[in-house]
Amino acid sequence: MHRRTLLAGLAAGLASPAVLRAQSAWPDRSIRLIVPWPPGGSTDTIARIFQPKLSELLGKPVIIDNRGGASGSIGAIEAARAAADGSTWMLAYDNEATNQTLMRLPYKALEAFAPVSLVADGPLALVAHQSTPYRSFQDVVAAAKAAPDTISFASSGVGGLAHVATTLLQQQGGFSLVHVPYRGGGPAVQDAVAGNVPLFMSNVVIISQHIKAGTLRPLGVTTAGETRHVPGVKSFAQQGFAGFEAPTWWAFLGRAGTPEPILARMREALAEALADPVVRSRIEEQGADVRATGPEECRQFLAQEIDRWGRVIRDNNIRVDS
């Protein structure tokens, strides 16, 4: 028994240098980064901020491949089917967690992907178009209680964190809004800025400029307390929804089974890219905070998000057609 174990260990030791030499050449070609959302949304924006630095550090082009549709699941399914050779990666948005309960997917995120790092997180904000009468979140709650299901709010898609978090607010507050889902944050923000929907729950990345311009009026944020990204605006927890917290996030994922030396090289390069002062400041200017975690912390975070929001989805019978 001990002899077999020793021989196996020696064989593995002899094989390792050859394997490592083969993998040390990585990357030997361009790298595809799947962004499972259309151009113009927050995930695309975040990816394009760190992409040039990541390309520089890896010595090969990192090419962003926008594969939007079905609340991020089309791009995610493609990433989950990719070869585990380091040629394809994905920048996941918070929908990656909620989709695990919402949809019948041909993969399980924690089995299909190798978490590399959380990239950033930040607040969601509920905003009202400047033409609406809503000056506070309590104005919305009062109006919705007086006339249930008459006030619309937009989100980037069914079952995304913005949708599910707003559903939880309604559940806790005893009021009812009409959900208007879009195929990503880009199309949604266009209609919100045009005043075609009165309310919009969104990450701050794609609405910060419109908040600063006064076109969109922030009514509340999903962080535990106030956030520097939307100064002067109270969190929902501070407005009578004790314990409410729902930060949005972005995570860099590889394919499960990718050789560890390749994963380690990507982790190192991504951490260095996110530590770059220019990259960091540009992400923060957009309304998010750089995280740059290790893989295990990223995995645990994903597992917690899948469990937490899965319960809200089931409790409220949220479906793809809702």
Secondary structure, DSSP 4 states (H G I P E B T S, - for coil): -HHHHHHHHHHHHHHHHHHHHHHHT--SS-EEEEE-S-TTSHHHHHHHHHHHHHHHHHTS-EEEEE---GGGHHHHHHHHHS-SSSSEEEEEETHHHHHHHHS--SS-HHHHEEEEEEEEEE-EEEEEETTSS--SHHHHHHHHHHSTT-SEEEESSTTSHHHHHHHHHHHHHT---EEEE-SSHHHHHHHHHHTSSSEEEEEGGGTHHHHHHTSEEEEEESSSS--TTSTT--BSGGGT-TT----EEEEEEEETT--HHHHHHHHHHHHHHHHSHHHHHHHHHHT-EE----HHHHHHHHHHHHHHHHHHHHHTT--TT-
